[in-house]
Amino acid sequence: MIEDKDIKIQINEYHKLLEDIKAENILLPDEFVSELLIEKLPSSWTNYKQQLKHRHKQMTLQELITHIMVEDKPALKRYENKPDHKRKNNFRNSHPNGSNPVFKKKGN
């Protein structure tokens, strides 16, 4: 797998290759196929590959593909859908005519 190409397209090509192998009556163990896909992930996925290798439970190919597709989605930024939190109190800093307001004391 290469960095420049979309991971989803590459996984689909891998899946098609496996289907071609099955059509030739060549049976490969599911664990082998899953581990091979993990090994073929791009080099930028090194931490993710290590995490997958050290899992206690072996994943099927379908589980692995689903897991990779979810991992590939960009994470939402913390304030992406929220209003700008820095602008919350801007009304305090804005004064008409650029002058500071004058406050009068009550009482004596």
C-alpha positions in Angstrom: 0.0 0.0 0.0 1.2 3.5 -0.7 0.6 6.8 1.0 -0.6 8.7 -2.1 -3.6 6.5 -2.8 -6.8 6.5 -0.8 -6.7 3.6 1.8 -10.3 2.6 0.9 -9.4 2.1 -2.7 -6.4 0.0 -1.8 -8.4 -2.1 0.6 -11.0 -2.8 -2.1 -8.2 -3.9 -4.5 -6.8 -6.2 -1.8 -10.3 -7.6 -1.3 -10.7 -8.2 -5.0 -7.3 -9.9 -5.1 -8.4 -12.3 -2.3 -11.6 -13.1 -4.2 -9.5 -13.9 -7.3 -7.4 -16.2 -5.1 -10.5 -18.0 -3.8 -11.8 -18.4 -7.4 -8.6 -20.4 -8.1 -9.5 -22.7 -5.2 -6.6 -21.4 -3.1 -7.6 -21.3 0.5 -5.8 -19.0 2.9 -6.4 -18.9 6.6 -8.4 -15.8 7.7 -5.8 -14.9 10.3 -3.0 -14.9 7.7 -5.1 -12.7 5.4 -5.8 -10.2 8.2 -2.2 -10.1 9.4 -1.0 -9.6 5.8 -3.3 -6.6 5.4 -1.9 -5.1 8.7 1.6 -5.5 7.4 0.8 -3.9 4.1 -0.6 -0.7 5.7 1.3 2.5 4.8 4.4 3.4 6.8 2.6 6.4 8.3 0.3 4.0 10.1 3.1 2.5 12.2 1.5 3.2 15.6 -1.8 1.8 14.4 -0.2 -1.3 13.0 1.6 -1.9 16.3 -1.7 -1.5 18.2 -3.4 -4.1 15.9 -0.5 -6.6 16.2 -0.7 -6.5 20.0 -4.4 -7.1 20.3 -5.5 -10.1 22.4 -8.3 -11.1 20.1 -7.6 -11.9 16.5 -9.9 -10.0 14.1 -11.5 -11.4 11.0 -10.8 -9.7 7.7 -14.2 -8.0 7.8 -13.7 -6.7 11.3 -10.3 -5.5 10.4 -11.5 -3.6 7.3 -14.3 -2.0 9.3 -11.8 -1.0 12.0 -9.4 0.5 9.4 -12.2 2.4 7.7 -13.3 3.9 11.0 -9.7 4.8 11.9 -9.2 6.5 8.5 -12.0 9.0 9.1 -10.6 12.4 10.2 -11.2 13.2 13.9 -13.4 16.1 14.6 -11.7 19.1 16.1 -12.8 20.0 19.6 -14.4 23.3 18.7 -15.3 22.6 15.1 -19.1 22.8 15.4 -19.1 25.3 18.3 -19.1 29.0 18.1 -15.7 30.7 18.5 -15.1 30.5 22.2 -12.6 33.4 22.0 -15.2 35.8 20.7 -17.6 35.1 23.7 -16.8 38.2 25.6 -15.9 40.5 22.6 -18.9 42.8 23.5 -16.9 44.0 26.6 -14.0 45.1 24.5 -16.0 47.0 21.9 -17.1 50.5 22.6 -18.7 53.1 20.4 -16.4 55.8 19.1 -13.4 54.0 20.5 -13.7 55.7 23.9 -13.9 54.2 27.3 -17.2 54.3 29.0 -17.7 56.7 32.0 -19.3 55.2 35.1 -21.1 57.4 37.6 -21.1 56.5 41.3 -24.4 56.2 43.0 -25.0 57.8 46.3 -23.0 60.7 48.0 
